[in-house]
Amino acid sequence: MLCGVLFSGDQIVLFADKVLKFTGSGKMKYRYLMITDFAIYLIDPETDYLKRRIALAAVEKICVSELTDNFLAVIIPTEYDLLIASARKNEIITAFVEAYEPEVVSSNRYLEFTPIITFLHPLLYLYVIVYMICNGSLRISTECV
């Protein structure tokens, strides 16, 4: 089903799950979200057709809420942004960090940081974030969609 979607350059599937995608008109649609080491894929679960492919190089940043909701926004300056909801939000962010190191922004009081090390174990990644918070290396920003 999904194995025929990969393009050249993709070597590893880092994350795959069914997510809820929000359209520009406010409608909600289920999609398979697949993150590889090269791109993000959104696949229609009813037809198994590829609906959208986003190169990781096009992703500027990821916005997440500090609240206990499941919302995640992927900001793509050259295209329209992607707003999704998933109970596996932390795993999605970890897959993004492993794949490309995008800027991750936590909304409400936006905490902004760019991960330096790739392919971190999730607990080590959490340790790096806590260390950065304790040292004051996280910048506070007020911009995010």
Buried (B, 14 or more C-beta within 10 A) or exposed (E): EBEEBBEEEBEEBBBBBEBBBBEEEEEEBEBBBBBBBBBBBBBBEEEEEBEBBBBBEBBEBBBBBEEEEBBBBBBBEEEEBBBBBBEBBBBBBBBBBBBBBBBBBBBEEBBBBEBEEEEBEEEEBEEBBEEBEEEEEBEEBEEBE
